[in-house]
Amino acid sequence: MIWLILASVAVTLFVVYNVVMLKLFGIPYSLSGTYYLLNNKKDGAGIWFSVMIISVFLLLLFPWVYVSGEINQLGNYLSVLPFISCAGVIFVGIAPNIQTSERIEKIHVISALVGAVAALLWVCIVCWKIMYVLPVWILLLGGIAHLTKTAKTCRDYWLEMCIFLPTFIAIITELILHL
């Protein structure tokens, strides 16, 4: 039960942050772009992006590893995927200011890709029973992106949502199924 509460708090923080950013700025070009949008509004406010990302994925790490082992024997062997995914995304939060140097930009981009690939692998391999969540969310978010005419200008944001939301839903669903 504690794992479900921690995961729910993490997902709630993520959703609330996104709702606030959408309300303040509209659809950003990427979730990381909210760092700059916040800094432009008030110098130093971009730290909230880092606080959100690091908090969400630290809170999500242990429930995610726990449920990975509960799903099936393969999940025990692939419990490293949640660690890799969370570490990748936490590095994104640690290195949000990609405009300061090429090295920080590389760390940011590589960490984001590693986190995304690990999350998608986990959903596709470990949660294969509920893998239908992935294409449903991709189609839904793609439809929203086209309806809001932001599919091209905010492509990275929509891609990030196509990774985050199915992963969060899979984790929460599996935690509920294993209560």
N, C-alpha and C positions, 0 to 999 in steps of 0.2 A: 504494500500500500504506500509506503514511504517513497518508493521509486516512482510510482504514478504521480504522486504529489509533486516531487521534484521536477519530473518531466513536464507536468502541466504548468508549473510556475515558469519554467524555461520557455515553453512555447508561448505562454501568455505574455511574457516580457518581449519576445520577438514580435508578436502580433501588435502589441500596444505601441512599440517603437515604430513599426511600419505604418500604423494608422496615423500616429502623430506626424511622421514625416510626410505622408501623403496629404494630410490636412494642411501642413505648413508650406510644402513646396510642390505638390503635385507628384506625378510619377517621376522618380529620379532616373538618371541614365544607368545607375547601378546602386546597389545597397551601399557600397563603399563610398559612392559619390555623396551620400548624405553627410559624410565627414566634412567635405568642403562646403556644402550648403549650410551646415550649422556654423562652421567657422566664418563664413561670409556674413551670417546674421549677427553673430557675436564672437569676437576673437576668443579662441580657446574652447568654444562650445562643441567642437568636433570630438572632444574626448568622450561624449555620450555615445558615439558610435562604438568606440573601443570598449567602453564599459558594458554596453549592451551585448556585443558579440562575445566578449570574454565571459561575462556572467551566464549568458544563455548556454554556451557550450561546456562550461565547467559544471553547471547544474545538470546538463543533459548527459554528461559522460558516464556517470555511474549507473543510472537507470538503463542507458543504452547498452552498456556492457552486460549488465545483469540480464536483461531481456534477451540479448543475443544468445546467452548460454541456456536460457529456458526454452527457446524455440525448438531446437533440435540439436543433435550431436554435431552437425556441421557448424552450427552457431558457436559452439564451444571453441572450435578450431579457428573460426573467423572473428573471434572477439577482438582481434587486433584492428579490424576495420573501424570500429567506433573510435578507438584511440587515435588512429591515423587521421580520421575525418575531423575529430574535435581539435587535434593539434594543428592541423592545417588551417582550420577556420580561426582558431585562437591567434595564430601567427598573422592572419589578416588583420585582426583587431590590434595586434601589437605594432604592425607596420602599416597604418592607414594612410600616411602622408606620402603617396607615391610620387608626388611632384618634386620632392626634395632631392632625390638622387636615383640614379638608374639601379643601384643595388637594392634599395628599398622597394622599388617597383618590381624587380625580379622576385624578391622574397614574397611580396604581396601576391603577385600573379601565380607563381608556382605553388604557394601555400593554398590559394583558393582552388586551383585545379586539383591538387592532391586531395584536399578535403572533399571536393565534389565527387571525384572518381571513387573514393573510398565509400562515401555515403551511397552512391548509386549502386556500387557493387554489393554493398550490404543489403540494400532493398531487393535487388534482383536475385541474389544467391541465397541469402539467409531467409528472407521473407517471401519466398516464391509463392506461398499460398495466397498472399494478399497483394501480389505484384500488380494486379489490375489497377491499384491506386495510382501508379505512376502514369500510365497513358491517359487516365481520366483527368488527372490534374493538369497534365501537359495540354490536353485539348481544351480544357476549361480556361486555363490561363492564356493560351494562345488566342482563344476567342475574345477574352477580355482585352488583350493587347491590341487585337485588330479593331475591336469596337471603339477603343479609346484612341485609335490611330497613333499608338506609341510603340508598335511592334519593332520598327526600325530604330527610332531615336532612343528607345529605352531597352534595347535588346538584352543587354547584360542583366538588368533588373529582372526581366521576365525569365531569363534562363536561371538565375539564382532562385527565383521563386519555384521554378519547376524542379529544383533539386531540394530546397529546404522543406517545402510543404509536404511532398509525398514522404520524405524521410521522417518528418515529425509525426505525420499521420500513422505511418507504419509503426513507429516506436510506441506511440500512445495506444494504438489498436492492439499490438502484441502485449503490452503491459496489462491492458484490460482483460484480454483473453487468458492471461496467466495469473490472474488474481487468485 
